[in-house]
Amino acid sequence: MMSRLFLRGAADTRLAWRLLVAAALALFLSAVAAAQPAGDAQRGPLLIRHQPNGLPAVRHLQVFEDKTRSLNIEQVRTPPQEARFAFPDDPLRGKESDRVLWFKLQMRLADPAEASREWLMLVPTVSTHDLRFYGPYDADGHALAAPVTTGMRYPWASRPAASEQMAWRFRLPGPGTYDVYFRVESTFARIYDVSVWDPADYLQSTQDKRMFDGVTYGVLIGLMVYGLVLFKVFGEGLYGFYMLSCACGVLALGSINGHALRYPFAHWPAAAGFAYTAGPALWAICKLQFGRRLLRLRHFAPPLDWLVQAFTVALALAIPYANWGAHPLMTFRLVQISVIASTVVMVIGALIAMRRRYWPAVLYFFGVALLLGGIGAIVVASWGWIEWAPNQMNVSQGALVAELIVFAVAMGSRLQLVLRSEQALTARTQQLVEALGTDALTGAASRAGFESRGEELLDKGQPFALMLLDLDGFKGVNDAHGHAAGDQVLIAIAQRLRAQLRKDDVVARLGGDEFAVLVLGTPSRDAMSLMARRMIEAGSQPVEYEGRSVTVGMSLGIACRPGDGDTLARLLRAADRAMYHVKQHRAGPAFTFASDLAAQPGSLSADAIPLERTG
């Protein structure tokens, strides 16, 4: 009994869900039916009235295609051609194509008192080659104004409303129905979202767009400078292509927004047209080359790297063909497909690099995904798959900027990885160099190398002299010119000391600005004095650093085996005592022998002097 009740309850629940879904579907279909535009018989003239956000006119537009591309306004106004005008079923959903379209719009004033008012008809396009406005025509067929011709083939001065988008000023003199015609010739012709504005309202409505465009260009130029600085510092192609991506992004957006014709090419429309077709392709090329370097596709995914190179070649070949070839629209479609397909390929490449724990690829992935979503809408709208909307270009523009910002962060992440790797490599190199007994900065022997060589000579019973020297004024060089200048001085001193010695003698940097020299054999006192003078003279010569001369002095102490000690530690103490004597008594030569101090009253023995000084 309970199971039967349970089954009956379940069946009732399923039935309720079905009824609910059916009701929702019926409600949706009724809403769609209510949203459908009225039939042709119900579309009367457009009532011209003031509307702050613009008066939509697209549902009142009639259109036909001029396949001959040769009809003039007199022929269009004949009854046979007038009969060709028709209202499109879905005017904002249709793909762009290379064709000539004629549009007709009937209008009348909603309020005859506004007969003296000026209106603005906006055709939202910047890429139309040739756009001609005719009318308004009154009921007697008389044109109330001269025709206006504008478009990308003409200089900026041809724009009647000085607007990046095509706009036309007109007046309606009084009651009655008026006919307006305009002819569109374009590679990207379609039915446009035409609207009628009060000129002041239209100017006000463009302020947000102008500010958005200004911020966009400012950000892109800032990112371009950022890429230029990195390129100048590191010289890698990665940063060069990022800089070019930003520059081509400015060119592409400036052309698509109509600013290329307005500002740099106001009197050279052919150049503006070239920028319109070449800008997006050049941007895509630079972006692909940047991506393959950032993702290291040659290392992580060689087949994808080859595919990206193929896309690059195809886009480069498309630029001249799109401008001077026989099928510019087909070429433009191929460019769109290539951009989307190559972007998908780069997404796959980023996923492959992410699997290898290459973390800049994570940021690159999100940047490319942003762009793919942003440009997808405007591309598929141009193919006629979805309805065109005015904000689609703004979304694509914002996505392009967001992508380049994310790429800048990805470059920073990569740079951080490179710096960490270099630091680790430097530390490892330092360890290896020290293990080999070499000072990493100067190339002289390190303290470990010096001690190893000294102990080796002692074990073999070979005689030698030890010279210990310290630089005078070195701290002042670091304080006045920085540690880089100090490093340059140390390198120069090591080289000059090496130049005064024989092949088998040893120059070592013990630390800081302290050097030691092992002179093999039993040179005479005079020979040692002459060698010390040469070292001091060579060390006193100026060192050039960034156009400035830096000078240091030198104090030198000399100890000889076996007279001044029979161990390396004793010899170092003896030489250190002699060097300190020179620093304290500046009268006379800048060197002294430890043996000259041993017999002086009150002098300390070598064992009483510490081997290492702390200050």
Residue pairs with C-beta under 8 A, 6 or more apart in sequence:
37 43
37 59
37 89
38 59
40 86
40 87
43 59
43 60
43 87
44 106
45 60
45 106
45 107
45 108
45 177
46 55
46 57
46 60
46 105
46 106
46 107
46 108
46 196
47 107
47 108
47 109
47 110
48 55
48 107
48 108
48 109
48 110
48 114
48 119
48 172
48 196
49 55
49 109
49 110
49 111
49 114
50 114
50 198
50 201
52 198
52 201
53 201
53 205
54 122
54 195
54 196
54 197
54 201
54 202
54 205
55 195
55 196
55 197
56 193
56 195
57 105
57 107
57 121
57 194
57 195
57 196
58 91
58 92
58 191
58 192
58 193
58 194
58 195
59 87
59 91
60 105
60 106
60 107
61 87
61 88
61 91
61 103
61 104
61 105
61 191
61 194
62 85
62 86
62 87
62 103
62 104
62 105
63 85
63 86
63 88
63 91
63 101
63 102
63 103
63 104
63 191
64 81
64 84
64 85
64 86
64 101
64 102
65 99
65 100
65 101
65 102
66 99
66 100
66 101
66 102
66 183
67 99
67 100
69 99
69 100
69 185
71 81
71 102
73 132
73 134
73 147
73 181
73 183
75 81
76 82
76 102
76 181
76 183
77 137
77 141
77 181
85 102
85 104
88 94
88 191
90 387
91 191
92 191
92 193
92 387
92 388
92 389
93 384
93 386
93 387
93 388
94 190
94 191
94 384
95 190
95 382
95 383
95 384
96 186
96 187
96 188
96 189
96 190
96 329
96 382
96 384
97 188
97 189
97 190
97 329
98 186
98 187
98 188
98 189
98 328
98 329
99 185
99 186
99 189
100 183
100 184
100 185
100 189
101 183
101 184
101 189
101 191
102 181
102 182
102 183
102 184
103 181
103 182
103 183
103 184
103 194
104 179
104 180
104 181
105 121
105 179
105 180
105 181
105 194
106 177
106 178
106 179
106 180
107 136
107 172
107 177
107 178
107 180
107 196
108 172
108 175
108 176
108 177
108 178
109 115
109 172
109 174
109 175
112 174
112 175
115 171
115 172
115 173
115 174
116 171
117 171
117 198
118 169
118 170
118 171
118 199
119 169
119 170
119 171
119 172
119 196
119 197
119 198
119 199
120 161
120 167
120 168
120 169
120 170
120 196
120 197
120 198
120 199
120 202
121 133
121 167
121 168
121 170
121 180
121 182
121 194
121 195
121 196
121 197
122 163
122 165
122 166
122 167
122 194
122 195
122 196
122 197
122 202
123 131
123 165
123 166
123 167
123 168
123 182
123 184
123 192
123 194
124 165
124 166
124 192
124 193
124 194
124 195
124 390
125 131
125 165
125 166
125 184
125 186
125 188
125 192
126 152
126 164
126 165
126 166
126 256
126 257
126 258
126 261
127 152
127 186
127 187
127 188
127 256
127 276
128 151
128 152
128 166
128 184
128 185
128 186
128 188
128 189
129 151
129 152
129 153
129 185
129 186
129 187
129 273
130 149
130 151
130 153
130 183
130 184
130 185
130 186
131 149
131 150
131 151
131 166
131 182
131 183
131 184
131 185
132 147
132 148
132 149
132 150
132 182
132 183
133 147
133 148
133 149
133 160
133 168
133 170
133 180
133 181
133 182
134 143
134 147
134 180
134 181
134 182
134 183
135 143
135 144
135 145
135 170
135 178
135 179
135 180
135 181
136 143
136 144
136 145
136 170
136 171
136 172
136 178
136 179
136 180
137 143
137 144
137 178
137 179
137 180
137 181
138 144
138 173
138 176
138 178
139 176
139 177
144 171
144 173
144 178
145 170
145 171
148 160
148 168
149 158
150 158
150 159
150 160
150 166
151 158
151 166
151 185
151 186
152 261
152 269
152 272
152 273
152 276
153 269
153 273
154 269
155 266
155 267
155 268
155 269
156 261
156 262
156 266
156 267
157 266
159 166
159 167
160 167
160 168
160 169
161 167
161 168
161 169
161 199
161 202
163 202
163 206
164 257
164 258
164 259
164 261
164 262
165 258
167 202
168 182
169 199
170 180
172 178
184 192
187 328
187 329
187 332
188 329
188 332
188 382
190 382
190 388
193 388
193 390
197 205
209 394
212 394
212 397
213 253
213 257
213 259
213 397
216 253
216 397
216 398
216 401
217 250
217 253
217 254
219 401
219 405
220 246
220 249
220 250
220 253
220 401
220 404
221 246
221 250
223 242
223 246
223 404
223 405
223 408
224 243
224 246
224 247
224 250
226 408
227 239
227 240
227 242
227 243
227 244
227 245
227 246
227 408
227 411
228 239
228 243
230 236
230 239
230 242
230 411
230 415
231 239
231 240
231 242
231 243
236 293
237 289
237 293
238 290
238 293
238 294
238 411
238 414
239 411
241 286
241 287
241 289
241 290
241 293
242 286
242 290
242 404
242 407
242 408
242 411
244 282
244 286
245 283
245 286
245 287
245 290
245 404
245 407
246 404
248 279
248 282
248 283
248 285
248 286
249 283
249 400
249 401
249 404
251 260
251 275
251 278
251 279
251 282
251 283
252 279
252 280
252 282
252 283
253 279
253 397
253 400
254 260
254 263
254 275
254 279
255 261
255 272
255 275
255 276
255 279
256 276
256 279
256 280
256 393
257 393
257 397
260 271
260 272
260 275
260 276
260 279
261 269
261 272
264 271
265 271
265 272
265 275
273 323
274 323
277 319
277 322
277 323
277 328
277 332
278 319
278 322
278 323
280 335
280 339
281 315
281 316
281 318
281 319
281 322
281 335
282 319
284 315
284 335
284 338
284 339
284 342
285 312
285 315
285 316
288 308
288 311
288 312
288 315
288 342
288 346
289 312
290 407
291 297
291 308
291 346
291 349
291 364
291 368
292 298
292 305
292 308
292 309
292 346
292 349
294 360
294 361
294 364
294 407
294 410
294 411
294 414
295 301
295 346
295 349
295 350
295 353
295 358
295 360
295 361
295 364
296 353
296 358
297 304
297 305
297 308
297 349
297 353
298 305
300 349
300 352
300 353
300 356
300 358
301 348
301 349
301 352
301 353
304 345
304 348
304 349
304 352
305 349
307 345
308 342
308 345
308 346
308 349
311 338
311 341
311 342
311 345
314 334
314 338
315 335
315 338
315 339
318 331
318 334
318 335
318 338
321 327
321 328
321 331
322 328
322 331
322 332
322 335
325 331
336 379
336 382
339 375
339 379
340 372
340 375
340 376
340 379
343 368
343 371
343 372
343 375
344 372
346 364
346 368
347 365
347 368
347 369
347 372
349 361
350 361
350 362
350 364
350 365
350 368
351 361
351 365
353 360
353 361
353 364
354 361
354 362
354 365
359 413
359 417
360 410
360 411
360 413
360 414
360 417
361 410
363 406
363 407
363 409
363 410
363 413
364 406
364 407
364 410
366 406
367 402
367 403
367 404
367 405
367 406
367 407
367 410
368 403
370 399
370 402
370 403
370 406
371 399
371 400
371 402
371 403
373 399
374 395
374 396
374 397
374 398
374 399
374 400
374 402
374 403
375 396
375 399
375 400
377 386
377 392
377 395
377 396
378 392
378 393
378 395
378 396
380 386
381 387
381 388
381 389
381 392
382 388
429 440
430 440
433 439
433 440
433 446
434 440
434 446
434 448
436 449
437 445
437 446
437 448
437 449
437 450
437 452
437 453
438 444
438 445
438 446
438 449
439 445
439 446
439 449
439 494
439 508
439 509
441 487
441 490
441 491
441 509
442 490
442 491
442 493
442 494
442 495
442 509
443 491
443 494
444 494
444 497
444 498
444 507
444 508
444 509
444 515
445 453
445 506
445 507
445 508
445 509
446 508
446 509
447 508
447 509
447 510
447 511
449 506
449 508
450 506
450 508
450 510
450 516
450 518
451 568
453 506
453 508
453 518
454 464
454 466
454 518
454 568
454 571
455 568
457 464
457 518
457 520
458 561
458 566
458 567
458 568
462 520
463 520
463 521
463 522
463 560
463 561
463 562
464 518
464 519
464 520
464 521
464 560
464 561
465 518
465 519
465 523
465 528
465 558
465 559
465 560
465 561
466 516
466 517
466 518
466 519
466 558
466 559
466 560
466 561
466 568
466 571
466 572
466 575
467 516
467 517
467 519
467 528
467 531
467 532
467 535
467 556
467 557
467 558
467 575
468 514
468 515
468 516
468 517
468 556
468 557
468 558
468 559
468 572
468 575
468 576
468 578
468 579
469 514
469 515
469 516
469 517
469 535
469 539
469 554
469 555
469 556
469 557
469 579
470 513
470 514
470 515
470 554
470 555
470 579
470 583
471 489
471 493
471 513
471 514
471 539
471 552
471 553
471 554
472 552
472 553
472 554
472 555
472 583
473 551
473 552
473 553
474 486
474 489
474 512
474 513
474 552
477 485
477 486
477 489
477 550
477 552
478 485
478 486
481 545
481 548
481 550
484 545
485 545
485 546
485 548
485 550
486 513
488 543
488 545
488 550
489 543
489 545
489 550
489 552
490 509
490 513
492 543
493 515
493 539
493 552
493 554
494 507
494 509
494 515
496 535
496 538
496 539
496 541
497 507
497 515
497 517
497 535
497 538
497 539
498 507
499 538
500 531
500 534
500 535
500 538
501 507
501 517
501 519
501 531
502 520
504 520
505 517
505 518
505 519
505 520
506 517
506 518
507 515
507 516
507 517
508 515
508 516
508 517
508 518
509 515
510 516
513 552
516 572
516 575
517 535
519 528
519 531
523 531
525 593
528 558
528 560
528 593
529 589
529 591
532 556
532 558
532 589
532 591
533 589
533 591
535 554
535 556
536 553
536 554
536 556
536 589
536 590
536 591
539 552
539 553
539 554
540 551
540 552
540 553
540 554
541 551
542 549
542 550
542 551
543 549
543 550
543 551
543 552
544 550
553 590
554 590
555 579
555 582
555 583
555 590
555 591
556 579
556 582
556 590
556 591
556 592
557 574
557 575
557 576
557 577
557 578
557 579
557 580
557 581
557 582
557 591
557 592
557 593
557 594
558 575
558 578
558 591
558 592
558 593
558 594
559 565
559 571
559 572
559 574
559 575
559 578
559 593
559 594
559 595
559 606
560 593
560 594
560 595
561 571
563 595
564 570
564 571
564 574
564 575
564 594
564 595
564 598
564 606
565 571
565 573
565 574
565 606
569 611
570 606
570 607
572 611
573 606
573 607
573 609
573 610
573 611
574 594
574 606
574 609
575 594
576 609
576 611
576 613
577 594
577 597
577 603
577 604
577 606
577 609
578 591
578 592
578 593
578 594
578 596
578 597
579 592
581 592
581 597
582 589
582 590
582 591
582 592
594 606
597 603
